[in-house]
Amino acid sequence: MDHDDLLGAYRRLRLLREFEERTRVEFQTGQIAGFTHLYAGMEAIAVGVCEHLTDEDRIISTHRGHGHCLAKGCDPAAMMLELWGSTDGLCRGKGGTMHIADFSRGMLGANAVVGAGAPIAVGAALASLMTGGTWVAVSFVGDGGTNIGSVYEAMNLAVVLQLPKIFVIEDNGWGEMTPIANATGNRDLAARAAAMGMPAVAVDGVDFFAVHAAAGEAIARARRGGGPSTLVASAPRFYGHHEGDPQLYRSREEIADLRRREDCLPRFIERVTTEGSLTAAELAAVDADIARIMDDAVAKAKAGPRPVPGDVFDHVYARYR
Ligand SMILES: Cc1ncc(C[n+]2csc(CCOP(=O)(O)OP(=O)(O)O)c2C)c(N)n1
């Protein structure tokens, strides 16, 4: 990666982190309705993968979707407006945190149904093949989601049809409040995917460079007609399953320790500054710019127009004729 690529990747990592930190603070004020699931801790996965993608490539996300949307280029202010339920939000305030989509960015949608993104992205990959498209499709699924049957049906179909499809498994070790050991028989998630007949590798999802290299290989293979791959990336989630989860299932020390030892941002910073590829001043300028972008996003969200009752049935059903 050259200097600009590295600076761009850092900018994206910082944007994802700050979006979640600000969402957390604002959520606690009670102004954002419903649930929200924060991606903090897992940013290197979304950014490491999406840095290889263009607007034409398609992704499908999960209930923990803010990071994927931002990594794919969705506008942070439009997303904040969406979280606030504003009619100026990316989905006119009708999607909220768990259903953000932006087709102009190839972001086909976050999806609250665990595992459901995998078969949808297989459809997007099949469309690429059938229409002579050049796009690849990527689905993000959590480790808990790998126990959903349709994920394996999707993997099988992608292998049979040799689709340009990448399955990214985000392994944070938890499915809500259940540790993976209580829910998953074979802890080797890459082996489970490989058993379906495709290349599958496991990487340290805290290490941006490891994710970026493995994703680059899988995406290049898909682009040259080499079929699907699976990438399993492990990284912690710093906060609870959803905002407000008291996390009685893990100790305060364990949580603090995750931040100390497994934070993708200090890891990235240490590497690029040690190598001399980016300077502390360049990184600080990015931090200041992202802080400004987030101030602006939150201010817009707070002031954004709210729906009126008569809007409720607008944009709910698609018209085909
Ligand atoms: C089909 C389905 N089953 C159960 C749920 C409830 N649910 C929401 S998130 C979640 C845990 C998902 O864990 P994982 O896939 O590992 O993702 P993570 O939350 O760790 O990012 C569950 C069980 C759901 N939304 N959809």
The ligand as a MOL file (V3000), in Angstrom:
LIG
                    3D

  0  0  0     0  0            999 V3000
M  V30 BEGIN CTAB
M  V30 COUNTS 26 27 0 0 0
M  V30 BEGIN ATOM
M  V30 1 C -32.4600 -15.8410 12.5670 0
M  V30 2 C -32.2120 -15.0660 13.8390 0
M  V30 3 N -32.0760 -15.7540 14.9900 0
M  V30 4 C -31.8300 -15.0910 16.1490 0
M  V30 5 C -31.7570 -13.7140 16.1510 0
M  V30 6 C -31.4590 -12.9550 17.4460 0
M  V30 7 N -30.0640 -12.5210 17.4170 0 CHG=1
M  V30 8 C -29.7370 -11.2540 17.0590 0
M  V30 9 S -28.0960 -11.0050 17.0430 0
M  V30 10 C -27.7970 -12.5700 17.5630 0
M  V30 11 C -26.3890 -13.0500 17.7980 0
M  V30 12 C -25.6110 -13.1080 16.5410 0
M  V30 13 O -24.2760 -13.4650 16.8310 0
M  V30 14 P -23.1940 -13.3480 15.7420 0
M  V30 15 O -23.7130 -13.8500 14.4380 0
M  V30 16 O -21.9600 -14.0020 16.2670 0
M  V30 17 O -22.9660 -11.7960 15.5490 0
M  V30 18 P -22.4390 -10.7270 16.6240 0
M  V30 19 O -23.6590 -10.1990 17.3360 0
M  V30 20 O -21.4900 -11.4080 17.5290 0
M  V30 21 O -21.7900 -9.6710 15.8000 0
M  V30 22 C -28.9790 -13.2870 17.7250 0
M  V30 23 C -29.0580 -14.6890 18.1480 0
M  V30 24 C -31.9250 -13.0420 14.9310 0
M  V30 25 N -31.8500 -11.7230 14.8480 0
M  V30 26 N -32.1250 -13.7400 13.7780 0
M  V30 END ATOM
M  V30 BEGIN BOND
M  V30 1 1 1 2
M  V30 2 1 2 3
M  V30 3 2 2 26
M  V30 4 2 3 4
M  V30 5 1 4 5
M  V30 6 1 5 6
M  V30 7 2 5 24
M  V30 8 1 6 7
M  V30 9 2 7 8
M  V30 10 1 7 22
M  V30 11 1 8 9
M  V30 12 1 9 10
M  V30 13 1 10 11
M  V30 14 2 10 22
M  V30 15 1 11 12
M  V30 16 1 12 13
M  V30 17 1 13 14
M  V30 18 2 14 15
M  V30 19 1 14 16
M  V30 20 1 14 17
M  V30 21 1 17 18
M  V30 22 2 18 19
M  V30 23 1 18 20
M  V30 24 1 18 21
M  V30 25 1 22 23
M  V30 26 1 24 25
M  V30 27 1 24 26
M  V30 END BOND
M  V30 END CTAB
M  END
